[in-house]
Structure formats: structure tokens, C-alpha cells
Amino acid sequence: MGSYIPATGEERQAMLQAIGLTSVEELFDVVPEAVRVKNLDLPEGLSEWEVSQTMASLAEKNRVFRSVFRGAGAYRHYIPSIVKTVTSKEEFLTAYTPYQAEISQGVLQSIFEYQTQMCELTGMEVSNASVYDGATAAAEAIAMCRDRRRSKAYVSACAHPQVIETMQTYCFGSDTELVIVPEKDGRTDLEALKGMLGADAACFYLQQPNYYGNLEDAAAIGEAVHAAGAKYIMGVNPMACAVMETPAACGADGLIIEVHNDPPHALCDGAQSLTPEQFAHTAGKIFRIREAMEG
């Protein structure tokens, strides 16, 4: 493409004539002259190499620490070099939408492997193929659990603030009440949760590890949630699942997996894993392998 504007000069002129104009400038005649910007006081453009050098100079002003204790769900992880090699294999890079299986086998295979690994890490029986991000998945989980009799959702104050904000946005649109359960000493106040859960409780969301980096008593919280007849949703860091008790063992009915917390290679992605009972209500896509019984 010789231009970032796909239409040729002749084509643009034809479009202008179709609406009774002779130039693009005439489109702005309705804008008062006093508020029009004649020119922008911007420096001359730079080449890619010059921009790279400028940005490198700016970066040298930063103080880089070997250890980062920023927390809040963002932690530095070591990513072995072989990971990039494996994920770049041509078998996984068929460039087509997953909706046409005949010509997107590589994408489908990679998504199936992803679902399988999420289930192995978490102990859950089903995993979807992700939604937009972890916060969106958490908000969608509320919709999965809500019904006519149980329309109130609960979330721990120790969850990530942006996850809570996304939940509030979704709940506002669906007329669902969202209740924030207070924290105590950096963890969810279990006794307060027990006192707040009622007959109209649809679900409770717990982040593990929580926003402050503390491990919650997830099993005890799960028992309290189930005792109230509500669904238990957990949001976890998949890498932490390799060393802590699995969400399935803690009684989770649904699970939000946040996989974009690996700076500097941050990817916005969230998946839902769930029990078979919740399977029919999951958001996003699910891919599976079928065995042909006949040729």
C-alpha cells in the first residue's frame, strides 16, 4: 500500500462530488473560524532510529531495581527463553479466525492446550477459551451465578480495585446489587462475610492471593459461601496455583484466571474455569477434541 489512506485522489474527489462539495476543507465550514486550529506547534518528525535513541536516553534516567515489591497483582516473573520458541511454532500460527476449523487448526490446537493447562493447574473440570481480561471474566461470573431468587453478589474488599469497579459497572447495567465484604488485617473478614450472606446471595468473589499479596483461608470461606447456598468464585494467579492449594480443592464453583500479570510482557487476558454444573452458563468460547467414529 503506497498510502495509509486507501482511497485514491480520484476516488476521494468522486465522494466529495456525490455530497455536493469540491474539497475536504468544505466539510469543516460549520466549525467557527475562531476555534479552528491553523497549525500545531510540533517539532519535526524523527526517523525510527532517532526515536529509539531518544527513548533510550529517557529510560536511562530511570532507577532500575533488581527486586520490585509493587504488588497489587503485578509481579516480575522469570520467563524461560524456550517459551517464546514454543509459542512461536508455525503449527500454532495459522492466520485465520477460529470459527472456521477447517483452516485454523493451529489456533484451535493452541487454545485447546491452553484450556487443558488451566484445568490441570486449577483442578477444575472445564475451562473456556478466555474473555477480554480477568476483570471482565469476574464480572461475567456474576451473571453466570445470578437467578431470579438469588440476585445479590458479594466481593471481597481485598480484591483488585479495578476488578471491583468492573463488577460495579456490569451490575449497574443488569440491576444487580453488589456488596463489598470488608477486610480485616489484610484478609477477607470471614465473620463479617458469614453475617452478610443471606437467602438472596448469588455468589461471592475471592481473589487468591489477594490484592495485598496475602493468602486467604479459601477453604473456610468456600464452606461459608456454600452454607448460605451461594456460588463460590475465585480469582487466581495461575502461577500461584502450582504451589498453593487448588481452587477446586477449596470448593470453588467458578474460577477466574488472570494471565496478564507478567511484566514486562503484559497481556490482557482472562479465562473462566468451572464445574460441570456451571458449564451451560459460561461466557466466551470452549474448544474440544472429538473422535470420529466413522471415516
Protein Blocks (a to p, Z undefined) as FASTA:
>chain_A
ZZfblbafklmmmmmmmnopabfklmmmmpcfklpcfbdcddddddfklmmmmmmmmmmm
pccdfbdcklnoiacddddfklmmmmmpfklmcccdfklmklmmmmmmmmmmmmmmmmmm
nopabdcebifblmlmmmmmmmmmpcfklmcdcddfkbcfklmmmmmmmmmmnopacddd
ddeehiacfklmmmmpcfklfbdcdddddfkopacdfklmmmmmmmnopacdddddfklm
mmmccfklnopabdcddfklccfbdcddddddddfklmmmpgcjdddddddfbZZ
